[in-house]
Amino acid sequence: MKMKKDIPIKVKFMRTLAKIKSPILLALLGLTVILSGAPADKPKLPERYQRWLDEEVVYIMARMEREVFLKLRTDRERDLFMEAFWKHRDPTPTSPENESKTEHLRRVAYANQQLGREGSVPGWKTDRGRMYILLGEPRDIQKYAGKLGVYDCESWFYQGKTDLGLPPSFNLLFFKEHGQGMMKLYSPIGDGPQALLSSAMESPGDFRRAYNTLYDIDATLAGIAMDLLSGDSSEGLGRPTMASDMLIRKIETLPSRTVNDGYARKFLEYKDIVDVEYSANFIDSASLVKVFREGAGQYFVHYAVEPERLSVNQFERKTYTTLKVNGRVSTLDGRLVYQYDKTVSVEMPEAQVAELSRAPFNLHDVFPLLAGDYRFSVLIKNEVSREFLTVEQALRVPQSGKAVQLTQPLLGYKISRLDAARRKVRPFQVGPFQVFCQPDRIFTVQDTLAVVFQLNDLSGDLARRGRVKLAFLKDGEVFREVVRAPSEYPDLPNIIEEMPLAGFPPAHYQVQVSLLVGGAEVVSADEEFDLTFAPSLGRPWYSSRVLPEPDDPVYAQIAGVQLLNLGRYPEARASLEGVLLKKPDSPEAAFTLARVYMALSEPRSAVRVLAPLLARPGRVPYEVYTLSGEAFLKSGDFAEALKVLDQAVSQYGVNASVLNAIGRAYLGLSKFEEALASFERSLQLSPDQPEVRKQIDQLKKRK
């Protein structure tokens, strides 16, 4: 029997972008952009969605949620958003019932049935209905009806709402203004006790006199009229305080203060990218991203992601899930530099399920990246629960050898020195040290804090004259400081400073690291952490990717891809040609090098490196056929181009792009009728091709 359960985890929220993988989806998205270029009238919201928006959830919906909902274009999108709206409020995602939704609908029904009887306005629209929907059942209701000298009114007493950021106890007061109409929410400052008196007063603004008059009628009511907060007396001030009206404002703005609307933004961003079954299931996460240099010059990006919860399957004696990870690095102007996809299988050993289910799960990963300024994003999908999360962060990778570089410090709760023989690249391995860290950077006084950073490209002069300074700041003031000569760190450029936290009071801290020369700062970086009162913390269990040794040709191959995407073609050629010298049978390097040759207008070189890929046993990838065909076309070898493209069609079928290439090959062979037939078939499949239509017209004129 299969079971699905969620493992709750404490997190902070981070933003990101994701990768569009489907070529068909890309084409559809491109078509959407074209079609939406002209202004269009805002579609009228169907009645059931308008009613949901304006009646059912109007009081509990945050502004961002409403804005996102109004931007949705289809009923399917709206249905998925409504599902996400309630999922985001579900206190127990593992149970079949959404208790929050059930309670809210009960409150709305009660308001309509019980609080709208006095007029034609439905109960949810009344002041009492609004407060009931927001706060639920009061602990006590006192009605003041038929009292001589006082308009009908009633007080509601609440306790235990501190989780909403409200006082431990308070009252709300409703009254019939001038003795008529529906009950109105009373404001001690806006209305004042005189608004409750049925007899006119000579001085309506005389709060003290109104209070005294009301006190003679009912002392409890008079106290509430001056101050809604239980136990606070403002009668001595002669007028109500602002605290009561601030309380009302706090209640009315509960959605904006208590709802994390990040999921709504993510829904809008990803509704056309992630699969339908995922789009309503965004979950929060915390993340940590650092950049460190490995060896002489290659920089690596290390990152950790801690999801809010990890949903798993239980089958027989296995507890497992599968995560699909898509990473994407782009320049600041949006040019794609590097992307990757991986599948992470997570399995809990049977003996550790109970223990691990109470601890956070972290996904750790690492990849090489060239120097530059980038945007980095990760999309992670849980195939068991159909949930997704995203991470987004700006990245700067420094240029090696230009000047002394100080990396941002990494804060760990434990470090270990690895065996010198273990030279593989691991996430959060800095030089010979493995750093155990967590995205939220929370520590206890029992921990020894490891501050880890690199001082790269340090000249001999700076090494002699410089000083490394670590300052721990609390409330902006230096709490503790360490200053050492670089020579005191035996593993330069890797610097490890361990600081016992036993003497640190729990608080928020900043760690500033810097290189000083003659007291002047040359370079600096900083990080923050929190020290908790808790005696211990649940440290994560994790899935961690391990890469080959630093001198493996795979890194030159990845650099070649990144150089190609950055338009640095000569450097890409040099890198990839070096890879093929070491690994001549690498299809990935050969294909990427062929793309570089095409970018450098060297199609014959592309034909040469692609030839072994066409001859490989088994199914040849479609991209190899099409790139080979283009290379033959650019080389003027139209017969070979036609042969390769025909093989592509026989194995993968036709599309407009390959038909256009076939048409060009026939043109090169002066077979105009065959070229015309190919172009016409392409236009049938994709009518919006003005250049193809022009080519067809020219061919028809030849007849």
Secondary structure, DSSP 4 states (H G I P E B T S, - for coil): -EEEEEEE--------------HHHHHHHHHHHHHTTS--PPPPPPHHHHHIIIIISTTT--HHHHHHHHH--SHHHHHHHHHHHHHTT-S-TTSSS-HHHHHHHHHHHHHHHHSSTTSSS-GGGSHHHHHHHHH-S-SEEEEE-S-TTB--EEEEEEE--GGGT--SEEEEEEEEGGG-SSEEE--TTTT-GGGGBSS--S-TT-HHHHHHHHHHH-HHHHHHHH--BTT---GGGTS--HHHHHHHHHHHTHHHHH--THHHHHHHHHTTTS-HHHHT-B--EEEEEEEEEETTTEEEEEEEEEESEEEEEEETTEEEEEEEEEEEEEETTS-EEEEEEEEEEEEE-GGGHHHHTTS-EEEEEEEE--SEEEEEEEEEEETTTTEEEEEEEEEEEPPTTSS-EEPPPEEESEEEEPPTT--SB-TTEETTEEEE--TT-EE-TT-EEEEEEEEET--HHHHHHEEEEEEEEETTEEEEEEEE-GGG-TTTTEEEEEEE-TTSPSSEEEEEEEEEETTEEEEEEEEEEEE-SSS-----EEEE--B--TT-THHHHHHHHHHHHTT-HHHHHHHHHHHHHH-TT-HHHHHHHHHHHHHTT-HHHHHHHHHHHHTSSSPPPHHHHHHHHHHHHHHT-HHHHHHHHHHHHHHH---HHHHHHHHHHHHHTT-HHHHHHHHHHHHHH----HHHHHHHHHHHHT-
